Each structure stands twice: as C-alpha cells, then as structure tokens.
Amino acid sequence: VQPVESGGGLVQPGGSLRLSCAASGSTFTSYDMGWYRQAPGNKRELVAVIRSGGSTNYADSVKGRFTISRDSAKNTVYLQMNSPKPEDTAVYYCNAYQVRVGVSYDYWGQGTQVTVSS
C-alpha cells in the first residue's frame, strides 16, 4: 500500500479544501487510514483517522470542521477541510497502518502543503 496525497494548496480562512489520498493495493480496506500534519518547528500530529471498521477519531483542534471519509471502490481517503484557520497551515501526510500476525505495516505518503491565508 503506497499512499499518494493530492489536493493541497492555498485556501482562505473560512473557505474549504478537500485532500485526497489514493492508496494502491488490494488490501486497502484492511488498513486504518490517517491524516497527519506537520508545521515548521512542530512535531507531526494526528489530524484524523478512519479505521478499517469505519470508526473515526479527530484531533480536538479540528473537530466539527474537518471530516475524514473513505471510498473503498476507489481506494481513496479524503479529508474535507471546512472553515480552515491559519493555524491549520502545515504539510499534510496520509498514513496507512495495519497490524497483521503481530507485525506492523506503516506506510506514508510524500505530503501535500496546505496554506491557510488571506
């Protein structure tokens, strides 16, 4: 499974942006898929995760504004960003994670820049 992000760019505060993560591989649906972000000088942090069973979790800072979803037919995970704030500016990374027979599988995309500015 190799995640490839797209959809980043410049967005105004209060606008909207949708990030996409296309993941190759027939076992896509068995992976937990997450969006992480890293701003300059900061550690990488979890933004949202959607598990193989469909449950989701969000960072407190994005709850009510961002929505993670997955389309298994397209092997794609989305992050809908509504009402972004300047503090959401970061490189956003897609992650695929799975533990199988006691072995963890952890794959990262190359990242896509999101800049929130007027």
C-alpha positions in Angstrom: 0.0 0.0 0.0 1.6 3.3 -1.1 -0.4 6.4 -0.3 -0.2 9.4 -2.6 -1.7 12.7 -1.5 -3.2 15.4 -3.6 -5.4 18.5 -3.3 -3.2 20.8 -1.2 -2.8 24.4 -1.9 -3.7 27.9 -0.8 -7.1 28.4 0.9 -8.6 31.4 2.6 -9.7 31.3 6.2 -13.3 30.2 6.3 -13.1 28.5 2.9 -12.9 24.8 2.2 -10.5 22.4 0.7 -10.5 18.6 0.1 -7.4 16.5 0.3 -7.3 13.1 -1.3 -5.1 10.1 -0.6 -5.0 7.3 -3.2 -3.6 4.1 -2.0 -2.6 1.2 -4.3 -3.0 -2.4 -3.3 -5.9 -4.8 -3.0 -5.8 -4.8 0.8 -6.6 -1.1 1.2 -9.8 -1.8 3.1 -8.0 -3.7 5.8 -5.8 -0.7 6.8 -6.5 2.1 9.2 -6.0 5.3 7.3 -5.0 8.6 8.9 -4.2 12.2 8.1 -1.3 13.8 9.9 0.2 17.2 9.7 3.5 18.9 10.5 4.0 22.6 10.7 7.5 24.1 10.7 9.2 23.6 14.0 6.4 21.3 15.2 6.1 17.6 15.6 4.0 15.6 13.3 0.5 15.3 14.8 -2.6 13.2 14.1 -5.4 15.1 12.5 -8.0 12.4 11.8 -8.1 8.6 11.4 -10.7 6.2 9.9 -10.3 2.6 10.9 -10.9 -0.4 8.7 -14.2 -0.9 10.5 -15.3 2.7 9.7 -14.9 4.4 13.1 -13.3 7.8 13.2 -11.3 10.0 15.5 -10.3 13.6 15.3 -7.9 15.9 16.9 -9.7 18.3 19.2 -8.5 21.2 17.2 -10.3 20.1 14.0 -13.5 18.5 15.4 -16.5 19.9 13.8 -14.5 21.4 10.9 -12.8 18.5 9.2 -14.3 15.2 8.1 -12.4 12.1 7.1 -14.0 9.5 4.8 -13.0 6.6 2.6 -14.2 5.3 -0.7 -13.2 1.7 -0.9 -14.2 1.3 -4.5 -11.6 4.0 -5.4 -9.0 3.0 -2.8 -9.1 6.7 -1.7 -9.4 8.5 1.6 -10.5 12.1 1.8 -10.1 14.9 4.3 -12.7 17.6 3.9 -11.4 20.8 5.5 -14.1 23.3 6.2 -13.6 26.7 7.9 -9.8 26.3 7.9 -7.8 28.6 10.1 -4.3 30.0 9.6 -3.1 27.5 12.3 -4.1 24.6 10.1 -1.2 25.6 7.8 1.1 22.6 7.5 2.3 19.7 5.3 -0.4 17.1 5.4 0.6 13.4 5.2 -1.5 10.3 4.6 -0.8 7.2 6.5 -1.8 3.6 6.1 -1.4 1.3 9.2 -2.1 -2.3 9.9 -1.0 -4.9 12.4 -1.1 -8.4 10.9 0.1 -11.5 12.6 2.0 -9.4 15.2 3.8 -7.4 12.5 3.0 -3.7 12.0 2.8 -2.2 8.5 3.2 1.6 8.3 3.2 3.5 5.1 3.4 7.2 4.5 2.8 9.5 1.5 5.1 12.3 0.4 2.9 15.0 1.9 0.9 17.9 0.4 1.2 21.5 1.5 -1.8 23.3 2.8 -1.6 27.1 3.4 -4.4 29.0 5.0 -4.1 32.7 4.4 -6.0 35.6 3.1 
